[in-house]
Amino acid sequence: MVELTYQEIIGGIAFLISLVGSLIYIKSILKGETTPHLFTWIIFGILTTIAFLAQIHDHGGPGAWSMGITALSCISIAVLSLKYGEKIFTLSDKIAFGASLTAILPWLLTDDPLGSVVLISLIDTVAMFPTLRKSWNKPYGENLTTYGIANVKTILSLAALTNLTLTTTLYPVAITLVNTGLIILCLWRRKALETNI
C-alpha cells in the first residue's frame, strides 16, 4: 500500500478544488452569466504558467499541482473570452494589457526564479485592472463563487508546498489578495446598485 504524505493529500485536495472551481467558472461563461475580460485572462494564462514552472523549479512538490491546473484553466478561459468575453476594451484596459505584456520581457531575460515571481505578482495585479474596471460597471458579470473557491485552493496549495520559500509562496499570496479585492469590489457595487434602485 502506498502511503501519501500530508502535502500530497492537501495538494490533491487543492488540485480537485481548483478543477471544480474552474469548471464552475467555465459553465457560468457558457451560460452567459460571466463575461471574462480577454486581456486579463491572457495575462493570467501566461503568469500562472510561469508561476507553475517556478514552483516546479524550486521543488514546490504537490503544492504546485493546483497552479498547474490553474494555468490550464486560465488558458482555456482566455480562449473562451474570444467568443463569450467582454467586448469593450477601453484605453486604460489596453495600457494595462500592454504594461503587463511588456513587464513579461524582463522575466524572459532573467534566470532568477524569485525575480520572475516578484515580477509576475506585480503583473498579475496590473492585469486584473480590466476585470476590476469592467466589474465596477457590471458587478454581476463575474462568478464570485469561483474566486472564493480559488482562494481556498490557493491557501491549501500553500500548505502542500514541500519547500516554503518566497519563490514558491509569493505569487499564490498575491493572487489571493487580488481575488479578495475583486470579490469585495463586486459585492460592494452590487449592494450600491441595489440601494439605488
Backbone as ProteinMPNN parsed JSONL, in Angstrom:
{"seq_chain_A": "MVELTYQEIIGGIAFLISLVGSLIYIKSILKGETTPHLFTWIIFGILTTIAFLAQIHDHGGPGAWSMGITALSCISIAVLSLKYGEKIFTLSDKIAFGASLTAILPWLLTDDPLGSVVLISLIDTVAMFPTLRKSWNKPYGENLTTYGIANVKTILSLAALTNLTLTTTLYPVAITLVNTGLIILCLWRRKALETNI", "coords_chain_A": {"N_chain_A": [[0.836, -1.182, 0.0], [0.523, 2.199, -0.848], [1.792, 4.942, 0.871], [0.704, 8.163, 1.471], [2.032, 11.456, 1.715], [1.275, 14.234, 3.911], [1.421, 16.568, 2.43], [0.973, 15.656, -0.16], [-1.643, 14.75, 0.058], [-3.045, 17.126, 0.78], [-2.26, 18.676, -1.417], [-3.481, 17.219, -3.476], [-6.189, 17.584, -2.79], [-6.366, 20.377, -3.072], [-5.862, 20.538, -5.807], [-8.151, 19.215, -6.844], [-10.179, 20.927, -5.883], [-9.482, 23.22, -7.277], [-9.938, 22.359, -9.891], [-12.731, 21.911, -9.816], [-13.617, 24.536, -9.22], [-12.744, 25.844, -11.558], [-14.301, 24.555, -13.497], [-16.863, 25.374, -12.688], [-16.674, 28.119, -13.208], [-16.2, 28.129, -15.984], [-18.574, 26.935, -16.842], [-20.372, 28.95, -16.072], [-19.599, 30.924, -17.842], [-20.292, 29.792, -20.316], [-23.037, 29.692, -19.978], [-23.661, 32.319, -20.166], [-23.581, 33.931, -17.941], [-21.265, 34.954, -16.925], [-18.82, 37.23, -18.002], [-15.829, 37.091, -19.037], [-12.814, 39.069, -19.109], [-10.857, 39.392, -21.888], [-8.169, 40.411, -22.007], [-7.263, 40.286, -19.339], [-7.374, 37.505, -18.851], [-5.629, 36.393, -20.747], [-3.175, 37.347, -19.82], [-3.253, 36.212, -17.232], [-3.121, 33.496, -17.951], [-0.528, 33.309, -19.014], [0.971, 34.14, -16.766], [0.298, 32.301, -14.686], [1.289, 29.991, -15.759], [4.03, 30.59, -15.772], [4.408, 30.861, -12.99], [3.797, 28.273, -12.13], [5.873, 26.821, -13.385], [8.036, 28.007, -12.054], [7.528, 27.185, -9.421], [7.809, 24.415, -9.713], [10.494, 24.335, -10.496], [11.678, 25.236, -8.126], [11.236, 23.151, -6.439], [8.565, 22.777, -5.417], [6.774, 20.715, -5.107], [3.799, 18.788, -4.307], [2.296, 21.047, -3.763], [2.42, 22.583, -5.988], [0.735, 21.481, -7.819], [-1.948, 22.462, -8.043], [-1.475, 24.955, -9.143], [-0.639, 24.254, -11.65], [-3.018, 23.162, -12.826], [-4.518, 25.433, -12.655], [-3.186, 27.111, -14.44], [-3.742, 25.823, -16.883], [-6.525, 26.114, -16.861], [-6.794, 28.942, -16.922], [-5.758, 29.523, -19.457], [-7.661, 28.19, -21.008], [-9.955, 29.715, -20.369], [-9.193, 32.175, -21.419], [-9.274, 31.552, -24.14], [-12.033, 31.002, -24.394], [-12.931, 33.556, -23.861], [-12.632, 34.917, -26.213], [-14.954, 34.439, -27.642], [-17.081, 34.632, -25.76], [-16.505, 36.674, -24.023], [-15.958, 39.951, -22.459], [-16.617, 42.695, -24.53], [-15.891, 45.305, -24.709], [-13.154, 47.357, -24.863], [-11.297, 49.52, -23.203], [-9.148, 52.461, -23.304], [-7.581, 52.476, -20.988], [-7.677, 49.767, -20.348], [-6.202, 48.728, -22.475], [-3.74, 49.91, -21.988], [-3.058, 48.752, -19.504], [-2.918, 46.092, -20.319], [-0.844, 46.223, -22.214], [1.25, 47.112, -20.56], [1.435, 44.924, -18.851], [2.188, 42.873, -20.637], [4.616, 43.934, -21.544], [6.103, 43.92, -19.192], [6.6, 41.262, -18.918], [8.785, 40.732, -20.473], [11.267, 41.379, -19.033], [11.25, 39.156, -17.315], [11.729, 37.063, -19.086], [14.342, 37.529, -19.611], [15.727, 36.966, -17.339], [17.316, 34.636, -15.129], [16.546, 34.151, -12.658], [14.463, 32.644, -10.467], [13.03, 33.745, -8.218], [13.026, 36.481, -8.798], [11.455, 36.404, -11.118], [9.012, 35.586, -10.056], [8.377, 37.712, -8.362], [8.048, 39.698, -10.3], [5.867, 38.577, -11.789], [3.899, 38.626, -9.875], [3.467, 41.349, -9.512], [2.706, 41.991, -12.133], [0.368, 40.488, -12.345], [-1.343, 41.882, -10.663], [-1.623, 44.312, -12.058], [-2.707, 43.27, -14.413], [-5.224, 42.529, -13.595], [-6.657, 44.832, -13.648], [-8.344, 45.49, -16.024], [-10.491, 43.689, -15.574], [-11.363, 44.502, -13.04], [-12.187, 47.125, -13.674], [-14.236, 46.582, -15.509], [-15.911, 45.161, -13.805], [-16.671, 47.108, -12.003], [-18.543, 48.55, -13.431], [-20.21, 46.474, -14.259], [-21.048, 44.607, -12.002], [-22.222, 42.136, -11.671], [-21.173, 40.522, -13.546], [-19.217, 38.668, -13.021], [-18.364, 35.498, -11.662], [-18.457, 35.094, -8.453], [-18.28, 33.013, -6.645], [-16.448, 31.277, -7.75], [-14.063, 32.721, -7.47], [-13.846, 32.761, -4.705], [-13.586, 30.0, -4.224], [-11.172, 29.67, -5.538], [-9.48, 31.065, -3.811], [-9.581, 29.412, -1.527], [-8.447, 26.999, -2.508], [-5.941, 27.976, -3.155], [-4.852, 28.682, -0.692], [-4.814, 26.139, 0.484], [-3.01, 24.919, -1.274], [-0.699, 26.281, -0.644], [-0.203, 25.207, 1.888], [0.492, 22.701, 1.102], [2.936, 22.863, -0.085], [6.214, 21.658, -0.444], [8.517, 22.975, -0.124], [8.877, 25.803, 1.378], [9.351, 28.872, 0.338], [10.097, 32.26, -0.563], [9.938, 32.306, -3.299], [8.203, 30.153, -3.917], [5.881, 30.867, -2.566], [5.063, 33.584, -2.854], [3.584, 34.393, -5.235], [1.121, 32.841, -5.056], [0.082, 34.038, -2.688], [-0.198, 36.672, -3.553], [-2.144, 36.409, -5.631], [-4.302, 35.577, -4.146], [-4.85, 37.847, -2.604], [-5.522, 39.666, -4.662], [-7.761, 38.389, -5.797], [-9.487, 38.492, -3.578], [-9.806, 41.243, -3.395], [-11.267, 41.734, -5.762], [-13.642, 40.313, -5.195], [-14.625, 41.782, -2.978], [-14.987, 44.318, -4.185], [-16.983, 43.726, -6.159], [-19.133, 42.803, -4.542], [-19.616, 45.087, -2.983], [-20.299, 46.953, -5.004], [-22.588, 45.705, -6.066], [-24.315, 45.854, -3.887], [-24.489, 48.641, -3.674], [-25.731, 49.287, -6.128], [-28.173, 47.981, -5.809], [-29.249, 49.448, -3.717], [-29.661, 51.901, -4.918], [-31.764, 51.42, -6.588]], "CA_chain_A": [[0.0, 0.0, 0.0], [1.281, 3.433, -0.964], [1.462, 5.927, 1.892], [0.8, 9.53, 0.968], [2.411, 12.486, 2.677], [0.197, 15.212, 4.091], [1.494, 17.508, 1.315], [0.322, 15.023, -1.318], [-3.094, 14.743, 0.314], [-3.532, 18.507, 0.668], [-2.058, 19.069, -2.813], [-4.531, 16.57, -4.262], [-7.45, 18.264, -2.48], [-6.288, 21.698, -3.717], [-5.992, 20.286, -7.248], [-9.568, 18.926, -7.128], [-10.94, 22.157, -5.661], [-9.16, 24.089, -8.411], [-10.637, 21.819, -11.057], [-14.165, 22.193, -9.637], [-13.801, 25.981, -9.386], [-12.578, 26.169, -12.98], [-15.473, 24.061, -14.228], [-17.977, 26.262, -12.341], [-16.472, 29.383, -13.926], [-16.403, 27.871, -17.418], [-20.019, 26.729, -17.025], [-21.055, 30.25, -15.99], [-19.298, 31.624, -19.098], [-21.097, 29.178, -21.38], [-24.445, 30.037, -19.73], [-23.828, 33.757, -20.36], [-23.649, 34.612, -16.643], [-19.96, 35.558, -16.674], [-18.173, 37.762, -19.205], [-14.42, 37.31, -18.7], [-12.113, 40.061, -19.923], [-9.806, 38.716, -22.647], [-6.828, 40.876, -21.646], [-6.919, 39.741, -18.029], [-7.166, 36.054, -18.878], [-4.399, 36.099, -21.496], [-2.062, 37.572, -18.892], [-3.32, 35.181, -16.193], [-2.63, 32.24, -18.525], [0.93, 33.397, -19.088], [1.538, 34.25, -15.421], [0.154, 31.067, -13.909], [2.234, 29.031, -16.34], [5.344, 30.969, -15.241], [4.432, 30.537, -11.556], [3.849, 26.809, -12.033], [7.23, 26.396, -13.732], [8.925, 28.46, -10.975], [7.31, 26.308, -8.268], [8.426, 23.127, -10.05], [11.945, 24.56, -10.467], [12.102, 25.403, -6.741], [10.826, 21.935, -5.724], [7.331, 23.041, -4.676], [6.083, 19.447, -4.853], [2.351, 18.736, -4.51], [1.724, 22.39, -3.68], [2.426, 23.168, -7.34], [-0.263, 20.83, -8.678], [-3.108, 23.317, -8.328], [-1.04, 26.028, -10.038], [-0.628, 23.663, -12.985], [-4.393, 23.099, -13.351], [-4.95, 26.825, -12.791], [-2.618, 27.605, -15.701], [-4.546, 25.245, -17.963], [-7.838, 26.745, -16.781], [-6.687, 30.339, -17.382], [-5.598, 29.492, -20.912], [-8.975, 27.813, -21.557], [-10.855, 30.867, -20.207], [-8.766, 33.172, -22.408], [-9.813, 31.116, -25.435], [-13.479, 31.227, -24.338], [-13.162, 35.007, -23.859], [-12.715, 35.387, -27.598], [-16.354, 34.375, -28.076], [-18.059, 34.937, -24.712], [-15.98, 37.656, -23.084], [-16.232, 41.384, -22.537], [-16.308, 43.204, -25.874], [-15.481, 46.708, -24.623], [-11.763, 47.499, -24.457], [-11.004, 50.944, -23.04], [-7.734, 52.824, -23.404], [-6.905, 52.027, -19.768], [-7.513, 48.315, -20.484], [-5.102, 48.494, -23.411], [-2.499, 50.309, -21.306], [-2.766, 47.707, -18.515], [-2.524, 44.894, -21.07], [0.483, 46.492, -22.771], [2.218, 47.148, -19.452], [1.609, 43.545, -18.387], [2.985, 42.143, -21.631], [5.968, 44.499, -21.541], [6.781, 43.501, -17.968], [6.984, 39.855, -19.05], [10.089, 40.703, -21.123], [12.365, 41.196, -18.067], [11.233, 37.789, -16.814], [12.365, 36.213, -20.08], [15.777, 37.818, -19.624], [16.343, 36.618, -16.06], [17.362, 33.228, -14.728], [16.253, 34.158, -11.235], [13.057, 32.288, -10.22], [12.395, 34.693, -7.3], [12.794, 37.706, -9.571], [10.319, 36.202, -12.025], [7.79, 35.515, -9.253], [8.084, 39.088, -7.948], [7.506, 40.371, -11.485], [4.529, 38.113, -12.17], [2.954, 39.077, -8.847], [3.147, 42.735, -9.863], [1.983, 41.968, -13.408], [-0.972, 39.962, -12.067], [-2.128, 42.971, -10.092], [-1.944, 45.221, -13.164], [-3.552, 42.556, -15.371], [-6.587, 42.45, -13.07], [-7.318, 46.121, -13.821], [-9.506, 45.457, -16.933], [-11.606, 42.978, -14.936], [-11.869, 45.384, -11.989], [-12.907, 48.218, -14.327], [-15.471, 46.009, -16.041], [-16.756, 44.773, -12.68], [-17.225, 48.322, -11.415], [-19.739, 48.863, -14.22], [-21.04, 45.266, -14.373], [-20.609, 43.778, -10.876], [-22.793, 40.793, -11.731], [-20.546, 39.844, -14.678], [-18.185, 37.74, -12.555], [-18.823, 34.447, -10.767], [-17.66, 35.291, -7.242], [-18.061, 31.712, -6.012], [-15.21, 30.735, -8.299], [-12.931, 33.421, -6.865], [-13.758, 32.251, -3.334], [-13.012, 28.653, -4.33], [-9.755, 29.843, -5.897], [-8.748, 31.441, -2.599], [-9.468, 28.225, -0.673], [-7.467, 26.065, -3.079], [-4.616, 28.581, -3.099], [-4.391, 28.544, 0.694], [-4.475, 24.722, 0.656], [-1.796, 24.603, -2.035], [0.429, 26.793, 0.145], [0.055, 24.23, 2.949], [1.017, 21.479, 0.494], [4.282, 23.073, -0.626], [7.266, 20.938, 0.277], [9.618, 23.902, 0.061], [8.282, 27.122, 1.591], [10.281, 29.969, 0.101], [9.441, 33.407, -1.187], [9.692, 31.93, -4.697], [7.044, 29.272, -4.041], [4.686, 31.37, -1.877], [4.691, 34.97, -3.14], [2.517, 34.525, -6.231], [-0.176, 32.415, -4.507], [-0.416, 35.054, -1.747], [-0.606, 37.839, -4.349], [-3.411, 36.183, -6.331], [-5.359, 35.528, -3.126], [-5.194, 39.233, -2.284], [-6.194, 40.258, -5.83], [-9.105, 37.778, -5.864], [-10.279, 39.044, -2.478], [-10.154, 42.61, -3.793], [-12.352, 41.672, -6.754], [-14.864, 39.896, -4.501], [-15.096, 42.924, -2.183], [-15.476, 45.333, -5.122], [-18.255, 43.308, -6.763], [-20.181, 42.789, -3.519], [-19.905, 46.482, -2.634], [-21.015, 47.573, -6.127], [-23.915, 45.092, -6.149], [-25.125, 46.446, -2.821], [-24.723, 50.044, -4.029], [-26.704, 49.335, -7.211], [-29.481, 47.591, -5.269], [-29.705, 50.552, -2.882], [-30.077, 52.981, -5.809], [-32.949, 51.052, -7.402]], "C_chain_A": [[0.886, 1.252, 0.0], [0.827, 4.406, 0.125], [1.704, 7.313, 1.327], [1.242, 10.464, 2.077], [1.249, 13.456, 2.837], [0.22, 16.249, 2.973], [0.806, 16.944, 0.072], [-1.194, 15.011, -1.147], [-3.669, 16.148, 0.136], [-3.385, 19.008, -0.761], [-3.115, 18.477, -3.726], [-5.889, 17.231, -4.041], [-7.479, 19.635, -3.163], [-6.458, 21.569, -5.226], [-7.461, 20.063, -7.617], [-10.437, 20.166, -6.935], [-10.716, 23.118, -6.82], [-9.906, 23.646, -9.664], [-12.135, 22.122, -10.983], [-14.443, 23.682, -9.843], [-13.696, 26.411, -10.839], [-13.79, 25.739, -13.784], [-16.712, 24.917, -13.935], [-17.874, 27.562, -13.135], [-16.729, 29.2, -15.421], [-17.882, 27.656, -17.715], [-20.761, 28.061, -16.995], [-20.767, 31.107, -17.223], [-20.213, 31.099, -20.203], [-22.588, 29.473, -21.223], [-24.706, 31.534, -19.91], [-23.914, 34.547, -19.068], [-22.358, 35.368, -16.316], [-19.364, 36.012, -17.991], [-16.709, 38.076, -18.875], [-13.782, 38.337, -19.628], [-10.9, 39.386, -20.564], [-8.415, 39.118, -22.183], [-6.373, 40.28, -20.315], [-6.564, 38.264, -18.129], [-5.989, 35.629, -19.741], [-3.199, 36.232, -20.552], [-2.07, 36.52, -17.786], [-2.796, 33.844, -16.707], [-1.112, 32.206, -18.58], [1.539, 33.344, -17.682], [1.447, 32.958, -14.629], [1.056, 29.969, -14.457], [3.638, 29.303, -15.816], [5.452, 30.565, -13.767], [4.532, 29.034, -11.342], [5.267, 26.315, -12.316], [8.232, 26.813, -12.655], [8.767, 27.564, -9.749], [7.942, 24.931, -8.502], [9.95, 23.253, -9.95], [12.469, 24.648, -9.036], [11.562, 24.283, -5.849], [9.599, 22.144, -4.839], [6.522, 21.793, -4.379], [4.588, 19.521, -5.109], [1.661, 20.097, -4.42], [1.662, 23.076, -5.026], [1.323, 22.592, -8.223], [-1.423, 21.749, -9.028], [-2.725, 24.485, -9.222], [-0.998, 25.513, -11.478], [-2.024, 23.612, -13.597], [-4.946, 24.503, -13.514], [-4.433, 27.413, -14.099], [-3.429, 27.095, -16.887], [-5.929, 25.887, -18.02], [-7.809, 28.17, -17.321], [-6.546, 30.416, -18.893], [-6.924, 29.148, -21.577], [-9.953, 28.981, -21.489], [-10.483, 31.973, -21.185], [-9.316, 32.823, -23.785], [-11.327, 31.35, -25.476], [-13.827, 32.714, -24.382], [-13.271, 35.573, -25.263], [-14.162, 35.421, -28.083], [-17.316, 34.938, -27.03], [-17.665, 36.095, -23.802], [-16.45, 39.073, -23.316], [-15.769, 41.906, -23.894], [-15.841, 44.659, -25.873], [-14.052, 46.757, -24.082], [-11.43, 48.983, -24.405], [-9.507, 51.194, -23.213], [-6.983, 52.336, -22.172], [-6.712, 50.509, -19.769], [-6.306, 48.003, -21.36], [-3.757, 48.852, -22.784], [-2.093, 49.234, -20.289], [-2.277, 46.434, -19.204], [-1.112, 45.066, -21.626], [1.559, 46.492, -21.696], [2.489, 45.738, -18.937], [2.478, 42.75, -19.35], [4.432, 42.623, -21.631], [6.762, 44.029, -20.329], [7.195, 42.031, -18.017], [8.389, 39.744, -19.657], [11.245, 40.58, -20.124], [12.412, 39.777, -17.491], [11.952, 36.861, -17.784], [13.884, 36.375, -20.071], [16.479, 37.427, -18.331], [16.316, 35.113, -15.837], [16.993, 33.069, -13.26], [14.776, 33.838, -10.994], [12.35, 33.271, -9.281], [12.092, 36.0, -8.015], [11.596, 37.572, -10.488], [9.01, 36.167, -11.258], [7.398, 36.904, -8.743], [7.454, 39.842, -9.119], [6.099, 39.899, -11.813], [3.487, 38.493, -11.132], [2.528, 40.518, -9.122], [2.315, 42.799, -11.149], [0.547, 41.495, -13.194], [-1.881, 41.055, -11.535], [-2.553, 43.96, -11.171], [-2.905, 44.555, -14.146], [-5.002, 42.448, -14.906], [-7.355, 43.744, -13.318], [-8.492, 46.067, -14.807], [-10.722, 44.754, -16.324], [-12.205, 43.817, -13.813], [-12.683, 46.527, -12.583], [-14.245, 47.732, -14.856], [-16.443, 45.706, -14.9], [-17.333, 45.972, -11.945], [-18.535, 48.668, -12.11], [-20.722, 47.701, -14.292], [-20.669, 44.295, -13.251], [-21.201, 42.373, -10.853], [-22.145, 39.955, -12.836], [-19.398, 38.934, -14.296], [-18.81, 36.748, -11.584], [-17.951, 34.475, -9.517], [-17.4, 33.994, -6.49], [-16.731, 31.129, -6.471], [-13.99, 31.409, -7.678], [-12.74, 33.0, -5.406], [-13.143, 30.862, -3.299], [-11.525, 28.749, -4.65], [-8.931, 30.222, -4.675], [-8.55, 30.246, -1.671], [-8.405, 27.282, -1.215], [-6.061, 26.642, -3.029], [-4.033, 28.465, -1.695], [-4.003, 27.091, 0.982], [-3.176, 24.379, -0.074], [-0.554, 25.143, -1.33], [0.811, 25.803, 1.248], [0.682, 22.955, 2.397], [2.419, 21.648, -0.083], [5.315, 22.341, 0.227], [8.475, 21.827, 0.533], [9.024, 25.308, 0.155], [9.358, 28.194, 1.478], [9.481, 31.123, -0.474], [9.089, 33.074, -2.638], [8.428, 31.088, -4.831], [5.77, 29.864, -3.455], [4.19, 32.745, -2.323], [3.519, 35.077, -4.117], [1.174, 34.005, -5.708], [-0.77, 33.428, -3.513], [-0.935, 36.268, -2.524], [-1.947, 37.597, -5.034], [-4.574, 36.063, -5.347], [-5.8, 36.944, -2.758], [-5.945, 39.907, -3.434], [-7.609, 39.702, -5.963], [-10.019, 38.354, -4.789], [-10.715, 40.473, -2.792], [-11.292, 42.644, -4.793], [-13.673, 41.291, -6.09], [-15.462, 41.073, -3.728], [-15.679, 44.003, -3.093], [-16.842, 44.964, -5.679], [-19.392, 43.313, -5.744], [-20.593, 44.204, -3.13], [-20.708, 47.163, -3.738], [-22.424, 46.989, -6.278], [-24.832, 45.706, -5.103], [-25.469, 47.9, -3.141], [-25.77, 50.161, -5.12], [-28.1, 48.963, -6.719], [-30.08, 48.711, -4.433], [-30.258, 51.695, -3.746], [-31.313, 52.666, -6.631], [-34.21, 51.548, -6.741]], "O_chain_A": [[1.861, 1.345, 0.746], [-0.366, 4.663, 0.282], [2.767, 7.602, 0.777], [0.872, 10.286, 3.238], [0.347, 13.497, 2.0], [-0.831, 16.766, 2.594], [0.137, 17.674, -0.659], [-1.934, 15.236, -2.104], [-4.659, 16.336, -0.572], [-4.274, 19.689, -1.273], [-3.594, 19.142, -4.644], [-6.653, 17.418, -4.988], [-8.486, 20.014, -3.761], [-7.122, 22.395, -5.852], [-7.96, 20.646, -8.58], [-11.334, 20.426, -7.738], [-11.656, 23.757, -7.291], [-10.44, 24.473, -10.404], [-12.735, 22.541, -11.972], [-15.381, 24.053, -10.549], [-14.472, 27.249, -11.3], [-14.256, 26.474, -14.654], [-17.52, 25.161, -14.83], [-18.869, 28.048, -13.672], [-17.399, 30.022, -16.045], [-18.388, 28.14, -18.728], [-21.673, 28.285, -17.792], [-21.598, 31.928, -17.612], [-20.83, 31.876, -20.932], [-23.323, 29.504, -22.21], [-25.852, 31.974, -19.816], [-24.283, 35.721, -19.09], [-22.367, 36.311, -15.524], [-19.391, 35.28, -18.98], [-16.387, 39.196, -18.479], [-14.167, 38.458, -20.791], [-10.026, 38.872, -19.867], [-7.562, 38.254, -21.984], [-5.236, 39.825, -20.185], [-5.568, 37.822, -17.558], [-5.399, 34.581, -19.48], [-2.333, 35.36, -20.492], [-1.018, 35.988, -17.433], [-2.101, 33.133, -15.981], [-0.489, 31.201, -18.238], [2.493, 32.607, -17.435], [2.41, 32.561, -13.973], [1.531, 29.117, -13.706], [4.361, 28.373, -15.456], [6.461, 29.999, -13.345], [5.269, 28.576, -10.469], [5.801, 25.489, -11.575], [9.172, 26.072, -12.365], [9.758, 27.217, -9.106], [8.537, 24.355, -7.592], [10.614, 22.382, -9.388], [13.576, 24.189, -8.754], [11.446, 24.458, -4.636], [9.583, 21.748, -3.673], [5.67, 21.806, -3.49], [4.146, 20.226, -6.016], [0.562, 20.273, -4.945], [0.928, 24.051, -5.193], [1.01, 23.162, -9.269], [-1.839, 21.809, -10.185], [-3.559, 24.967, -9.989], [-1.29, 26.257, -12.415], [-2.201, 23.977, -14.759], [-5.754, 24.75, -14.409], [-5.157, 28.131, -14.789], [-3.76, 27.861, -17.791], [-6.443, 26.169, -19.103], [-8.688, 28.567, -18.086], [-7.147, 31.277, -19.534], [-7.28, 29.742, -22.596], [-10.7, 29.219, -22.438], [-11.365, 32.641, -21.725], [-9.774, 33.703, -24.514], [-11.85, 31.84, -26.477], [-14.888, 33.093, -24.88], [-13.929, 36.591, -25.479], [-14.552, 36.312, -28.837], [-18.262, 35.644, -27.376], [-18.422, 36.457, -22.901], [-17.223, 39.36, -24.23], [-14.667, 41.596, -24.347], [-15.443, 45.186, -26.911], [-13.774, 46.266, -22.989], [-11.297, 49.63, -25.444], [-8.707, 50.259, -23.26], [-5.865, 51.834, -22.291], [-5.71, 50.011, -19.257], [-5.495, 47.135, -21.038], [-2.755, 48.177, -23.021], [-0.925, 48.852, -20.219], [-1.344, 45.782, -18.736], [-0.284, 44.161, -21.521], [2.643, 45.944, -21.89], [3.629, 45.392, -18.625], [3.393, 42.041, -18.933], [5.36, 41.819, -21.709], [7.961, 43.769, -20.432], [8.049, 41.602, -17.24], [9.104, 38.778, -19.39], [12.133, 39.754, -20.335], [13.492, 39.257, -17.21], [12.698, 35.975, -17.365], [14.618, 35.472, -20.471], [17.701, 37.543, -18.233], [15.413, 34.414, -16.297], [17.115, 31.983, -12.693], [13.916, 34.671, -11.283], [11.189, 33.605, -9.515], [11.009, 36.562, -7.85], [10.808, 38.507, -10.628], [7.995, 36.663, -11.748], [6.213, 37.235, -8.699], [6.453, 40.538, -8.952], [5.222, 40.719, -12.086], [2.315, 38.666, -11.466], [1.354, 40.859, -8.977], [1.35, 43.558, -11.242], [-0.383, 42.037, -13.792], [-3.049, 41.143, -11.913], [-3.703, 44.398, -11.2], [-3.818, 45.204, -14.656], [-5.907, 42.292, -15.726], [-8.581, 43.758, -13.212], [-9.567, 46.559, -14.465], [-11.857, 45.181, -16.538], [-13.425, 43.844, -13.647], [-13.746, 46.868, -12.065], [-15.269, 48.391, -14.673], [-17.643, 45.96, -15.01], [-18.389, 45.859, -11.322], [-19.515, 49.035, -11.462], [-21.931, 47.915, -14.376], [-20.042, 43.268, -13.511], [-20.737, 41.514, -10.103], [-22.526, 38.802, -13.041], [-18.668, 38.469, -15.173], [-19.676, 37.107, -10.785], [-16.84, 33.945, -9.517], [-16.406, 33.883, -5.773], [-15.983, 30.558, -5.677], [-12.994, 30.745, -7.391], [-11.611, 32.894, -4.929], [-12.29, 30.57, -2.461], [-10.715, 28.001, -4.102], [-7.805, 29.752, -4.518], [-7.476, 30.081, -1.093], [-7.551, 26.813, -0.462], [-5.091, 25.899, -2.878], [-2.846, 28.18, -1.535], [-2.994, 26.832, 1.638], [-2.342, 23.638, 0.447], [0.517, 24.541, -1.405], [1.993, 25.585, 1.514], [1.33, 22.211, 3.133], [3.025, 20.672, -0.525], [5.286, 22.403, 1.456], [9.356, 21.473, 1.316], [8.708, 25.926, -0.862], [10.161, 28.397, 2.388], [8.314, 30.964, -0.829], [8.056, 33.514, -3.144], [7.655, 31.288, -5.768], [4.676, 29.419, -3.803], [3.004, 33.039, -2.18], [2.554, 35.79, -3.839], [0.16, 34.676, -5.902], [-1.981, 33.648, -3.5], [-1.984, 36.822, -2.192], [-2.806, 38.478, -5.027], [-5.707, 36.41, -5.68], [-6.995, 37.205, -2.618], [-6.905, 40.641, -3.199], [-8.551, 40.454, -6.213], [-11.181, 38.667, -5.052], [-11.842, 40.869, -2.496], [-12.186, 43.484, -4.691], [-14.71, 41.882, -6.391], [-16.663, 41.329, -3.813], [-16.748, 44.543, -2.806], [-17.759, 45.786, -5.676], [-20.493, 43.774, -6.045], [-21.78, 44.487, -2.966], [-21.679, 47.866, -3.46], [-23.359, 47.726, -6.589], [-25.982, 46.039, -5.389], [-26.594, 48.343, -2.91], [-26.623, 51.046, -5.055], [-29.093, 49.549, -7.151], [-31.295, 48.904, -4.441], [-31.207, 52.373, -3.352], [-31.855, 53.546, -7.299], [-35.304, 51.34, -7.265]]}, "name": "protein", "num_of_chains": 1, "seq": "MVELTYQEIIGGIAFLISLVGSLIYIKSILKGETTPHLFTWIIFGILTTIAFLAQIHDHGGPGAWSMGITALSCISIAVLSLKYGEKIFTLSDKIAFGASLTAILPWLLTDDPLGSVVLISLIDTVAMFPTLRKSWNKPYGENLTTYGIANVKTILSLAALTNLTLTTTLYPVAITLVNTGLIILCLWRRKALETNI"}
